[in-house]
């Protein structure tokens, strides 16, 4: 339930997706796609970070987006 509004009566697991731009020591920028999750059914709910995040550089990201476009999964025009 990524778009779920969190209120005092929220139950179950809630996810928050995000993408981060990270500059490496060698000067290269990469993108990290990850998510946080919280399980409100736990006795002490807390946000947890996904430890297996996809990290790609600009070229790899464009390759992935082009493959998704070729398969018809997305309809996107690159500038």
C-alpha positions in Angstrom: 0.0 0.0 0.0 2.5 2.6 -1.1 0.0 5.5 -1.4 -1.7 4.7 1.9 -2.2 7.7 4.3 -0.8 6.8 7.7 -3.2 7.6 10.5 -3.6 6.5 14.1 -5.8 3.6 13.0 -3.4 2.3 10.3 -2.9 -1.4 10.3 -0.8 -3.9 8.2 2.4 -3.2 6.2 3.0 0.2 4.5 5.7 0.8 1.9 7.3 4.0 0.8 9.3 3.9 -2.5 12.1 6.3 -3.2 14.9 6.9 -5.6 18.2 8.5 -4.5 21.0 10.1 -6.5 24.3 9.2 -5.0 27.7 10.6 -5.9 30.5 8.1 -5.6 34.1 8.8 -4.5 35.2 8.5 -8.2 32.7 11.3 -9.1 30.2 9.0 -10.8 26.5 9.5 -10.0 24.4 6.5 -9.5 20.7 6.0 -8.7 19.5 3.8 -5.9 15.9 2.5 -6.0 14.8 1.4 -2.6 11.9 1.4 -0.2 11.1 1.7 3.5 8.4 -0.4 5.1 6.6 -0.4 8.5 4.4 -3.1 9.9 1.8 -1.6 12.1 0.7 -5.0 13.4 4.1 -5.4 15.2 4.0 -4.6 18.9 6.6 -1.8 18.4 6.2 -0.6 14.7 9.4 0.9 13.2 10.5 1.9 9.7 12.9 -0.6 8.1 15.1 0.2 5.1 15.3 -2.4 2.3 18.8 -3.8 2.3 18.7 -5.1 -1.3 18.4 -1.9 -3.4 18.9 -1.6 -7.1 21.8 0.7 -7.9 22.5 1.8 -11.5 24.5 4.5 -13.3 23.0 6.8 -16.0 23.9 4.4 -18.9 22.4 1.4 -17.1 19.3 3.3 -16.2 18.7 4.3 -19.8 19.2 0.7 -20.9 16.6 -0.5 -18.4 14.1 2.2 -19.4 14.7 1.5 -23.2 14.1 -2.2 -22.5 10.9 -1.4 -20.6 9.8 0.8 -23.5 10.5 -1.9 -26.1 8.4 -4.4 -24.2 5.6 -1.9 -24.0 5.7 -1.7 -20.2 6.1 2.1 -20.2 5.2 4.8 -22.7 7.9 7.4 -22.3 9.7 10.0 -24.6 13.3 10.7 -23.7 14.4 14.3 -24.1 
